[in-house]
Amino acid sequence: MRSQFEYLAVLGVCLLITLPLEWMGRGVYRRLPELVRAVVPVLVVLAVWDVIAILRGHWSFHPDRTTGVLLGGVLPIEELAFFVVIPTCAVLTYEAVRGRAGRWLPDG
């Protein structure tokens, strides 16, 4: 059965799955100011893009699949969370691979 919290639940699972990567890399959450500098520009650009697309009728969200909490009366809170969670998961993945890359390369 689907619910209005499904979108948020999927984002939560994404964070849980990537959480162990915090200890495989350089500690993304431990360097919060750097993470904020990486995520905020993406969040701003995509949120503006989404709001414009919604207002022009090019994009919409099914009301049964979101909580109904709209930022500025337009953007679902889940979409804003998406713009924070997915880039955070990407940075966690990147830093984990980067942190382990030297161990995977042959010596010499």
Secondary structure, 3 states (H helix, E strand, C coil): CCCCCHHHHHHHHHHHHHHHHHHCCCCCHHHHHHHHHHHHHHHHHHHHHHHHHHHCCCCCCCHHHCCCCEECCCEEHHHHHHHHHHHHHHHHHHHHHHHHHHHHCCCC
